[in-house]
Amino acid sequence: MNQVSCNKILDSIKQDNLALFSALTDKSKNLLFGRFPLLSLCYLYNANNIIKKFETELLKISNYNLVNENVEIYKKFKSAAGKSLRLYTKQNAVVSPLEMLAILHDDQKVKKHFSCVSLTNEMVENLTKIYAYNKQTVNVETNKIKVGFKPLTSVQKKNYKWGMALSLVCMVLFVSSLFMFNIFTGLATANSPFKIYSQAQLYSALNSSGNYVLASNIELNNFKGNSIFSGTLDGAGYKISVKSLSDNQLLQDNKGTLKNLNITYPAIQKNITTSFSLLSQTNSGVVSNVNVAAENITLNTTTLVKEVLNVSAVANKNTGIIENCVIDLNAQVNANGGGETFVAGICADNDGTINNCKLSGNVGASEADVAGICVNNQINSTIDGCVNSATLMQTSEHNEWNPSLSGIALNNWGSVKNCGNTANLSVVSNNASLNAQGTAFLGGIVAYNYSEINHCKNTGNLSVSTKNIVAYCAGIFAHSTYWVTEDNKTIMPEILNCGVECEIEVVTNHEYAFAFSGGLGGFLYGKLNNCFSAVNFKTDYNKEKYYVGTALGSSYYDFWSDYICLEAQNNYVLVQNGVNYQIGSLITNGQLSSYGLDVLNGQINTLGTLDAIKALEVYYE
């Protein structure tokens, strides 16, 4: 290599110009400038960018291509080497990178790289002498080197004494300032929570287990929501404005307490392949009095067959407590129909408690099932005092897809009580395939119920439109039946103290796309007590296709026992023109066995006016 090129390489090292160094040494990183390999020169000139990029590669070089040594290099090395210079006066001497580090007193790097280089006896001997000149002990083992501390000079000892005295003074001042600082910032304890003023402080807090309180409004930019939080964060009424998120959520896992927070999100448009939550993927702690506002969210999800993807505002999995939260959500979720996509205003899977939460806004979904509050309310879990006032709509084009939507819970195996839906809900299936096999489910409170619904009311209008699939639609639940536990215990669903005041319309195009629509339920095998229905049906009863009942669209009939599998008492329904039956039909083993009927013995009672229903104790307010 000519001298001009060598000088340019040296200049790139002196300037720590990574791009120039990379270009000039692309095929010649084994250069030896007299006594100095490239890495030794990088150490000498403190070329940190080049070192960071190429240190590992340059350490492995042991065979060199010799070029001229620049006089400037010698002068700089002589100044740094001191007595160690005498080790490199003989011909063919090489200042290896490890030796250069020792000369420059970078003992930590010597220890770090000692086992990574090809050692020679001469290198070990030179290292020992270099440290001896520095009055440091050294012990070389097979793959390890131990270096003692360098002794202090007389000047350093004098300065050390002064330093100790000064340190004592500084310590007193520091303790005093720390005391004053803690007065203003807090100690992150329960009695003295740390005050948060910035994004950096919030990020640090969410990766800890202390006690924190917001002291100002905060903006989050490119925030990484991968934290596991086990402390307490009190928003104190301040607002967190999320401008951008690196991940799908503010937190990965909340094991602590989040309370009194106001969080706003910007317009979000993204493609996702994993579950998405605005607040936290999982919650095993407490989320209390948290308000979330998301004005414009568009998510396009991609899933494979048998995959499940959840979208929620608070948590995708809750085993703790979510209470008194208000969510204003305006979102559109478009799924590819490959796997299962579910959208929930509060929580996807609830294995804990959701109390007194509210959803408002407008949520639309394509090939994704929607619940105003929760997708799956599991066994022994509770949804209590929640209200949905967000308009919810699902559309579907997919063959064999069963579109499902509900105001509160999509699937209920636990307890849903004291809840209400006030918004319009709709399901539209545009699948035109004549071979389509599927069912649309729409329930004002619950879509699929296997347990208790107690003291719930729906006042939102409901509509279902399908081309070629069956529809179940009703004010409280779409479909409710018993189930058997692992220990062979039969759990019978109970619908208690519920009421409906709304309009219901179901339209199906194909002659075999039947509809089962009721004021309270689409299908019930279980208990119905102390409920009322004041529904204005937009769909008349038709024994060929539309099985509409003022109370139920259908129930189960045990043919062998001649018994309707319905336990009911003290229920009241409103007289409807065109809907003359309390139960639209009876089903045996999946087949229609009977058309519209009135239930005798006072199980369901028909009244003429809404005022007459309101005068009864069963009326829900």
C-alpha atoms as one frame of an Amber mdcrd trajectory, in Angstrom:
protein
   0.000   0.000   0.000   1.451   3.442  -0.940   2.326   6.047   1.664  -0.527
   8.375   0.668  -3.096   5.686   1.437  -1.346   4.883   4.742  -1.450   8.549
   5.728  -5.174   8.689   4.958  -5.791   5.652   7.168  -3.826   7.278   9.994
  -5.841  10.490   9.546  -9.125   8.519   9.755  -7.951   7.049  13.095  -6.853
  10.437  14.464 -10.240  11.921  13.453 -12.143   8.800  14.582 -13.838   8.850
  11.153 -15.607   5.481  11.044 -16.897   5.768   7.478 -13.483   6.755   6.060
 -11.677   4.059   8.073 -14.151   1.408   6.854 -13.677   2.397   3.228  -9.867
   2.610   3.336  -9.307  -0.653   5.247 -12.023  -2.747   3.649  -9.477  -5.368
   2.545  -6.398  -4.334   4.547  -7.139  -4.429   8.275  -3.908  -6.396   8.944
  -1.646  -3.375   8.446   1.313  -2.879  10.838   2.571   0.732  10.975   6.166
  -0.124  11.989   5.535  -1.389  15.518   1.821  -0.605  15.672  -1.178  -2.705
  14.509  -4.317  -0.745  13.589  -6.088  -1.490  16.878  -3.077  -0.329  18.920
  -3.192   2.964  16.984  -6.937   3.251  17.658  -6.259   2.841  21.401  -3.391
   5.359  21.231  -5.522   8.004  19.482  -8.686   7.133  21.440 -10.736   6.401
  18.274 -13.804   5.176  20.156 -16.195   4.903  17.202 -13.784   2.739  15.242
 -13.000   0.671  18.340 -16.678   0.047  19.025 -17.249  -1.168  15.456 -14.082
  -3.171  14.740 -12.447  -4.038  18.094 -13.526  -7.694  18.100 -12.408  -8.197
  14.487  -9.039  -6.440  14.938  -8.194  -8.346  18.124  -8.173 -11.612  16.182
  -5.450 -10.464  13.704  -1.976 -11.928  14.376  -0.315 -11.881  10.917   0.505
  -8.365   9.731   1.430  -6.537   6.507   4.229  -4.079   7.374   4.094  -0.425
   6.226   6.168   2.589   7.261   5.889   3.996  10.754   5.054   7.682  10.860
   7.342   9.864  13.055   4.267  11.439  14.615   3.157   8.023  15.853   6.531
   7.482  17.535   6.418  10.855  19.313   2.877  10.255  20.641   3.750   6.715
  21.768   6.979   7.860  23.438   5.019  10.397  25.490   2.573   7.723  26.669
   5.006   4.786  27.133   7.547   6.240  29.573   9.928   3.511  30.775   8.024
   0.918  28.741   9.487   2.432  25.550  12.703   0.442  26.121  10.772  -2.808
  25.502  10.186  -1.864  21.863  13.583  -0.590  20.660  14.737  -3.832  19.078
  14.014  -4.666  15.451  10.670  -6.375  14.650   9.186  -5.324  18.021   5.355
  -5.088  17.978   3.212  -3.113  20.421   0.228  -5.477  20.556  -3.246  -4.072
  21.392  -3.119  -5.734  24.831   0.241  -4.142  25.610  -0.944  -0.747  24.382
  -3.914  -0.987  26.779  -1.551  -1.782  29.663   0.667   1.204  28.749  -2.416
   3.437  28.672  -3.460   2.106  32.123  -6.733   0.591  30.872  -6.479  -2.409
  33.206 -10.148  -3.357  32.895  -9.855  -3.885  29.139  -6.630  -5.829  29.591
  -8.498  -8.243  31.864 -11.485  -8.362  29.526  -9.526  -9.156  26.342  -6.747
 -11.292  27.871  -8.498 -14.602  27.110  -9.583 -13.459  23.629  -6.170 -12.935
  21.977  -3.448 -15.290  20.787  -0.757 -14.791  23.442   2.978 -15.238  22.935
   5.638 -15.583  25.616   7.013 -12.201  24.578   3.628 -10.526  25.057   3.237
 -12.010  28.561   6.799 -10.942  29.441   6.189  -7.401  28.184   2.907  -7.122
  30.107   4.667  -8.190  33.292   7.415  -5.568  32.784   4.932  -2.801  31.897
   3.087  -3.343  35.175   6.381  -3.626  37.067   7.396  -0.171  35.743   4.047
   1.078  37.090   4.749  -0.641  40.453   1.723  -2.879  40.040   1.619  -6.574
  40.838   0.556  -8.927  38.055  -0.290 -12.624  38.053  -0.803 -14.458  34.755
  -2.829 -17.664  34.735  -3.880 -19.882  31.807  -6.757 -17.686  30.543  -6.751
 -14.916  33.104  -4.607 -12.017  34.304  -4.806 -10.370  37.720  -3.501  -6.809
  38.041  -2.942  -5.027  41.336  -3.686  -1.363  42.073  -1.148   1.256  41.072
   0.408   2.844  44.221  -0.189   6.511  44.941   2.582   9.083  44.441   3.470
  11.556  47.205   1.515  14.262  45.408  -1.482  11.916  45.037  -1.290  11.023
  48.746  -1.323  14.712  49.662  -4.223  15.332  47.320  -5.978  12.269  48.749
  -5.864  13.763  52.272  -7.275  17.023  50.992  -9.811  15.065  49.006 -10.985
  13.183  52.071 -11.500  16.418  53.933 -13.300  17.947  51.000 -15.374  14.782
  50.599 -16.499  15.058  54.206 -17.646  18.609  53.596 -19.330  17.551  50.359
 -21.008  14.662  52.140 -22.538  17.029  54.652 -23.686  19.318  51.855 -24.951
  16.344  49.835 -26.979  14.938  52.714 -28.435  18.378  53.311 -29.261  18.838
  49.638 -30.633  15.296  49.458 -32.878  16.068  52.380 -34.099  19.212  50.642
 -34.404  17.333  47.321 -36.508  14.612  48.929 -38.810  17.225  50.402 -39.655
  18.281  46.842 -39.402  14.926  44.994 -40.330  12.304  47.604 -38.716   9.068
  48.723 -40.885   6.675  46.659 -42.441   5.361  49.882 -46.113   5.091  50.766
 -45.872   8.157  53.023 -43.611  10.077  50.648 -44.276   9.076  47.014 -41.755
  10.209  44.411 -43.059  13.086  42.267 -42.875  12.552  38.500 -42.351  15.507
  36.171 -40.976  13.929  32.965 -41.126  10.990  30.574 -37.752   9.707  31.791
 -38.940   9.687  35.382 -42.173   7.908  34.404 -40.298   5.258  32.428 -37.998
   4.655  35.390 -40.977   4.474  37.776 -42.843   1.940  35.661 -39.842  -0.381
  35.860 -39.853  -0.429  39.656 -41.901  -1.207  42.757 -41.934   2.168  44.525
 -44.688   4.678  45.189 -45.083   7.509  42.677 -47.378  10.429  41.955 -47.637
  12.628  38.868 -46.753  16.251  39.562 -47.479  17.597  36.075 -48.938  16.662
  32.709 -46.570  14.440  30.725 -46.088  13.754  27.017 -44.745  10.365  25.932
 -42.811  10.069  22.679 -41.565   6.734  21.319 -42.387   5.167  24.668 -41.404
   1.511  25.114 -44.253  -0.238  26.911 -42.357  -3.332  28.058 -42.332  -2.622
  31.785 -43.474  -4.835  34.657 -44.799  -2.532  37.387 -45.357  -3.632  40.977
 -45.561  -0.310  42.796 -48.227   2.405  43.084 -48.740   5.188  40.543 -51.210
   7.942  41.418 -52.080  10.215  38.502 -53.451  12.844  40.905 -55.729  14.049
  38.109 -52.870  14.933  35.722 -52.844  13.799  32.088 -50.476  11.498  30.223
 -50.555  12.335  26.504 -49.208   9.432  24.500 -47.781  10.837  21.284 -46.214
   7.588  20.093 -45.630   4.048  21.389 -42.807   1.694  20.401 -44.865  -1.237
  21.646 -48.569  -2.006  21.696 -49.239  -0.855  25.251 -48.168   1.465  28.063
 -47.242  -1.517  30.298 -46.461  -5.163  29.720 -47.733  -6.291  33.141 -49.305
  -4.373  36.014 -48.826  -6.107  39.352 -49.224  -2.938  41.381 -51.782  -0.128
  41.570 -52.592   2.405  38.854 -55.074   5.057  39.963 -56.448   8.493  39.146
 -54.846   8.527  35.688 -56.019  10.398  32.588 -54.467   8.997  29.404 -54.996
  10.221  25.848 -53.850   8.579  22.626 -53.281  10.095  19.186 -54.508   8.704
  15.896 -53.086   5.172  15.631 -53.002   3.203  12.397 -50.982   0.010  12.385
 -50.832  -3.603  11.301 -50.552  -6.083  14.151 -49.976  -9.823  14.479 -50.088
 -10.041  18.285 -52.578  -8.914  20.924 -52.935  -5.152  21.397 -53.857  -3.206
  24.543 -53.741   0.520  25.185 -52.881   0.229  28.887 -51.399  -3.173  29.814
 -51.177  -6.642  28.325 -51.912  -8.222  31.725 -53.226  -6.941  35.054 -52.890
  -8.849  38.306 -52.975  -5.716  40.449 -55.446  -2.822  40.672 -56.471  -0.374
  37.959 -58.721   2.246  39.546 -60.194   5.548  38.322 -58.281   5.428  35.058
 -59.716   7.399  32.128 -58.552   6.527  28.617 -59.434   8.548  25.508 -58.493
   7.208  22.074 -60.057   9.232  19.283 -58.975   7.506  16.086 -57.568   3.978
  16.058 -57.383   1.704  13.020 -55.900  -1.762  13.477 -55.420  -4.345  10.755
 -54.824  -7.742  12.294 -53.277 -10.833  10.725 -53.732 -14.246  12.313 -53.337
 -17.830  11.232 -55.937 -20.546  11.719 -56.260 -21.495  15.437 -54.455 -18.305
  16.525 -56.218 -15.900  18.917 -55.592 -12.148  18.926 -57.197  -9.794  21.450
 -57.640  -6.030  21.295 -58.583  -4.133  24.470 -58.341  -0.731  26.117 -57.294
  -1.696  29.675 -55.922  -5.268  29.716 -55.954  -8.386  27.581 -55.791 -10.599
  30.695 -57.132  -9.560  34.109 -56.669 -11.574  37.281 -56.864  -8.538  39.552
 -59.272  -5.605  39.891 -60.335  -3.081  37.261 -62.694  -0.503  38.737 -64.217
   2.922  38.082 -62.553   3.262  34.685 -63.986   5.364  31.865 -62.954   4.549
  28.308 -63.778   6.721  25.306 -62.843   4.594  22.318 -63.262   5.329  18.619
 -61.765   2.430  16.732 -61.976   0.206  13.680 -60.478  -3.302  13.795 -60.099
  -5.195  10.542 -59.191  -8.875  10.836 -58.130 -11.193   8.037 -60.449 -13.984
   9.207 -57.634 -16.527   9.455 -57.754 -17.038  13.217 -59.896 -15.545  15.984
 -59.844 -11.790  16.667 -61.721 -10.308  19.632 -62.271  -6.661  20.592 -63.139
  -5.526  24.141 -63.739  -2.050  25.518 -62.193  -2.931  28.890 -60.705  -6.434
  29.089 -60.409  -9.490  26.833 -60.185 -12.306  29.418 -61.426 -11.619  32.948
 -60.368 -13.976  35.732 -60.845 -11.294  38.376 -63.218  -8.377  38.933 -64.408
  -5.534  36.710 -66.473  -2.974  38.639 -68.251   0.255  37.649 -66.510   0.746
  34.305 -67.945   2.632  31.335 -67.301   2.540  27.602 -68.323   5.311  25.201
 -67.497   6.125  21.597 -67.836   4.092  18.439 -66.249   0.694  17.746 -66.458
  -1.099  14.420 -64.998  -4.463  13.453 -64.656  -6.610  10.381 -64.275 -10.390
  10.907 -63.733  -9.688  14.622 -66.132 -10.315  17.528 -66.900  -7.346  19.789
 -67.829  -6.860  23.460 -68.436  -3.503  25.115 -66.762  -4.509  28.380 -65.277
  -8.031  28.303 -64.855 -10.913  25.829 -64.631 -13.832  28.294 -65.922 -13.519
  31.851 -64.522 -16.694  33.367 -65.765 -18.982  36.175 -65.996 -17.237  39.576
 -65.266 -13.868  37.930 -67.472 -10.792  38.207 -68.547  -7.880  36.044 -70.519
  -5.506  38.252 -72.028  -2.073  37.638 -70.620  -1.594  34.133 -72.281   0.379
  31.322 -71.715   0.401  27.588 -72.793   3.531  25.715 -70.502   2.996  22.712
 -72.071   2.172  19.366 -70.806  -1.282  18.398 -70.944  -2.839  14.943 -69.505
  -5.965  13.344 -69.493  -6.843   9.660 -68.461 -10.160   8.141 -67.839 -11.496
   4.645 -66.130 -14.722   5.702 -67.615 -18.174   5.081 -68.195 -20.284   8.222
 -67.611 -17.234  10.430 -70.000 -16.814  13.383 -70.178 -13.055  13.999 -70.854
 -12.318  17.698 -71.405  -9.038  19.519 -72.658  -7.893  22.930 -72.962  -4.748
  25.001 -71.240  -6.150  28.113 -69.748  -9.679  27.821 -69.369 -11.907  24.796
 -69.070 -15.139  26.850 -70.156 -15.395  30.483 -69.291 -18.289  32.824 -69.196
 -16.085  35.931 -71.474 -13.294  37.146 -72.698 -10.259  35.204 -74.790  -8.008
  37.433 -76.024  -4.422  37.733 -74.908  -3.705  34.174 -76.524  -1.845  31.322
 -76.274  -1.193  27.599 -77.607   2.108  26.252 -76.068   2.080  22.759 -77.167
   0.736  19.397 -75.617  -2.627  18.500 -75.580  -4.256  15.071 -74.246  -7.298
  13.224 -74.122  -7.549   9.431 -73.107 -10.758   7.641 -72.678 -10.250   3.887
 -71.580 -13.800   3.153 -73.539 -14.720   0.020 -72.349 -18.321  -0.293 -75.334
 -20.657  -0.529 -73.299 -23.299   1.305 -72.536 -21.043   4.239 -72.978 -22.653
   7.619 -72.853 -20.379  10.602 -74.738 -18.312  13.115 -74.832 -14.654  14.076
 -75.220 -13.847  17.810 -76.226 -10.448  19.200 -77.102  -9.861  22.861 -77.727
  -6.502  24.479 -75.881  -7.660  27.611 -74.319 -11.078  26.822 -73.961 -13.044
  23.588 -73.298 -16.554  25.009 -74.382 -17.097  28.622 -73.690 -20.146  30.794
 -74.147 -18.657  34.256 -75.750 -15.683  36.041 -77.059 -12.435  34.595 -78.637
 -10.411  37.392 -80.225  -6.946  37.499 -79.173  -5.852  34.016 -80.974  -3.659
  31.515 -80.728  -2.914  27.806 -82.126   0.234  26.195 -80.014   0.228  23.030
 -81.582  -0.758  19.719 -80.410  -4.064  18.201 -80.210  -5.143  14.573 -78.960
  -8.233  12.746 -78.777  -8.659   8.993 -77.570 -11.871   7.346 -77.741 -13.388
   3.891 -77.374 -17.108   4.480 -76.682 -17.797   8.163 -78.922 -18.269  11.214
 -79.388 -15.375  13.658 -79.965 -15.211  17.431 -80.760 -11.730  18.716 -82.305
 -10.487  21.984 -82.246  -7.690  24.524 -80.375  -9.476  27.331 -78.674 -12.581
  25.845 -78.480 -14.205  22.429 -77.981 -17.814  23.562 -77.995 -19.272  27.080
 -77.696 -22.914  28.101 -76.273 -25.184  30.804 -72.770 -26.637  30.919 -71.059
 -29.463  32.809 -67.914 -28.911  34.900 -64.889 -31.203  34.990 -66.199 -32.780
  38.200 -69.481 -33.580  36.411 -71.491 -30.800  38.035 -74.233 -29.235  35.908
 -74.363 -25.436  35.988 -77.750 -24.052  34.966 -77.865 -20.424  33.727 -80.007
 -17.914  35.614 -81.478 -14.707  34.204 -82.768 -12.650  37.138 -84.280  -9.182
  37.576 -83.481  -7.988  34.058 -85.295  -5.593  31.764 -85.378  -4.463  28.121
 -86.745  -1.298  26.460 -85.619  -1.042  22.838 -86.215  -1.829  19.182 -85.075
  -5.137  17.698 -84.835  -5.898  13.976 -83.603  -9.133  12.406 -83.431  -9.651
   8.641 -82.238 -12.857   6.955 -82.361 -13.400   3.197 -82.067 -17.123   2.553
 -85.183 -19.213   3.221 -83.226 -21.484   5.604 -81.424 -18.636   7.355 -83.767
 -18.764  10.352 -83.988 -16.067  13.009 -84.608 -16.576  16.735 -85.353 -13.258
  18.355 -86.787 -12.418  21.764 -87.242  -9.478  24.052 -85.047 -11.111  26.697
 -83.301 -14.045  25.011 -82.747 -15.689  21.650 -82.524 -19.191  23.176 -82.758
 -20.257  26.822 -82.311 -23.577  28.576 -82.397 -22.497  32.224 -84.024 -20.110
  34.709 -85.848 -16.822  33.977 -87.213 -14.907  36.997 -88.475 -11.379  37.697
 -87.731  -9.974  34.255 -89.603  -7.658  31.905 -89.538  -6.948  28.180 -90.950
  -3.860  26.472 -89.541  -4.365  22.991 -90.779  -2.868  19.747 -90.054  -5.636
  17.221 -89.362  -4.481  13.672 -89.595  -8.114  12.566 -92.964  -9.875  12.747
 -93.367 -13.489  13.750 -93.302 -15.916  10.801 -93.533 -19.655  11.411 -91.554
 -20.352   8.235 -88.508 -18.277   9.144 -88.739 -15.626  11.881 -89.312 -17.146
  15.335 -89.978 -14.067  17.400 -91.208 -14.095  20.996 -91.980 -11.226  23.325
 -89.826 -13.002  25.932 -87.747 -15.644  24.102 -87.034 -16.534  20.515 -86.733
 -20.208  21.443 -86.310 -22.695  24.271 -85.560 -26.408  24.535 -88.297 -29.028
  24.507 -87.595 -32.489  25.968 -89.631 -34.645  23.650 -89.433 -37.819  25.765
 -90.564 -36.109  28.960 -92.940 -33.705  27.264 -91.252 -30.866  29.161 -90.114
 -27.356  28.231 -86.648 -26.934  29.778 -87.463 -23.553  31.226 -87.912 -22.587
  34.867 -89.679 -19.223  34.929 -91.745 -17.088  37.248 -92.877 -13.489  37.672
 -91.859 -12.328  34.183 -93.772  -9.668  32.222 -93.825  -8.785  28.552 -95.528
  -6.139  26.429 -98.234  -6.908  23.867 -96.846  -6.576  20.317 -98.693  -6.336
  17.031 -97.437  -9.137  14.809 -95.694 -10.872  17.714 -98.347 -12.795  19.569
 -96.237 -15.441  21.282 -94.167 -15.228  24.418 -91.788 -17.910  23.087 -91.185
 -17.995  19.347 -90.382 -21.701  19.031 -89.237 -24.881  20.750 -86.162 -26.836
  19.664 -85.392 -30.521  20.187 -81.910 -31.824  19.340 -81.261 -28.861  17.067
 -84.509 -29.255  15.142 -87.649 -27.152  15.353 -90.317 -29.171  17.123 -92.949
 -26.532  17.827 -93.859 -23.029  16.695 -94.867 -20.018  18.791 -96.488 -20.573
  22.174 -97.642 -18.853  25.338 -96.291 -20.121  28.647 -99.012 -21.100  31.110
 -99.149 -21.025  34.924 -97.977 -17.421  35.164 -94.359 -18.087  34.240 -94.489
 -15.264  31.681 -97.304 -12.698  31.797 -98.418 -10.408  28.999 -99.469  -6.828
  29.815-100.940  -4.169  27.600 -98.874  -1.066  28.429 -95.420  -0.085  29.560
 -96.939   1.807  32.503 -98.452  -1.455  33.717 -94.984  -3.019  33.712 -93.443
  -0.018  35.445 -95.981  -0.351  38.247 -94.567  -3.783  39.105 -91.684  -4.421
  41.517 -89.790  -6.315  38.844 -89.232  -3.093  36.888 -85.553  -2.291  36.571
 -84.347   1.255  37.104
